[in-house]
């Protein structure tokens, strides 16, 4: 067992510098706007901030994700709540048009929380992304812009947690259940910074 | 010894004042020159003296010489020595410094333009044919089973352009805000044929007005109730600004195609024919940033 640990440590020590040469740190900071649902309650998330920090290796980036936004409900304006999310994801640059212009797709998992005066829902989600990014070298750094679309998929909460007061029109009754998962659709647009 | 000393002193005392007094006339008095004093230098800067100069000049000559060098290799130098007496100056040898040789003139050919046509799909119109990816975002105003609603929309889009003709496919996802018939989401997969009815080119920029017609398949996903599918037809208009970004020289030399980047806005009217109910309609506004090549 000791030998195994020793060999592992030696291999890791040798491999780390080689891997470090091909790893690059990069980040994204975006303005975001979108629609987020909780069961039968459809809310509007804006303005918002979406951030990503990750490590790139080739066409892949492992990233941490953070979101924060105001969350309002059409029938209850101007009152607004909040939307916050933390997650991890994987971004893949699938199409490279050259000159730093690339199309990317991403997938991630996270946990978000929606708070309103009568709603407080925290749940896990899956995030899917698609977008366009452009980067240019500025000295040793890279700087650019991106525009993208994001989709958040989460399980709908029990209808009992949703008060009828925030629903409009055909709000689900206490016994009703949403037939499919909740969806959040968002647009992001912002800056890319990296090594 | 005394005689020698007297002789030396006499020489110093007599000759020195005479030299000082007749310094200007020294050549006249002391120099004798016969022959012509025209020095010509032909060839590579070596003056030759034609004529017999048997002059010995022990005086002070105030000679002036002028040298002219014509041509790069056949320099001729003329030296003219003039004395201020009967006997003009003697031979002068003038060695002009050799001029550096200039390389022969070479015809300069203008550099090859960076805008090589190698990567251009069509030499006449490099903006014509392209493949575009569009991340579009917007909103939809629609009726579902006759009840009006609205919602935000996202629409990833692919386009292929053949001169003025375009093919497009897109995936539209709309948040269906709750109304009397509930809420939910609408997913639509569509395809359209498009035509650039008008376009305006400014250098590497194109402004296009595009008309489109197509059809799609809708999937209605209400919060409550059963998911159902239906078909629709659509017409629309798009306004687009697209600029061609120049690849670097390496890319150009390797035949890389140009890159396009711009902005596009589109308005689409969807009609969903229904047999036993009024037709549903929808207006979708989408705005996006296209890139492609």
Interface residues (C-beta under 8 A of the other chain):
Chain A: X33 X34 X35 X37 X39 X40 X41 X42 X44 X74 X95 X97 X98 X99 X101 X103 X130 X131 X132 X134 X147 X148 X149 X151 X156 X167 X168 X169 X170 X171 X172 X176 X178 X179 X180 X183 X185 X186 X187
Chain B: X133 X135 X137 X151 X152 X153 X154 X155 X156 X173 X175 X176 X177 X178 X179 X180 X181 X182 X183 X185 X221 X222 X223 X224 X225 X226 X227 X245 X247 X248 X251 X256 X259 X261 X288 X289 X291 X292 X293
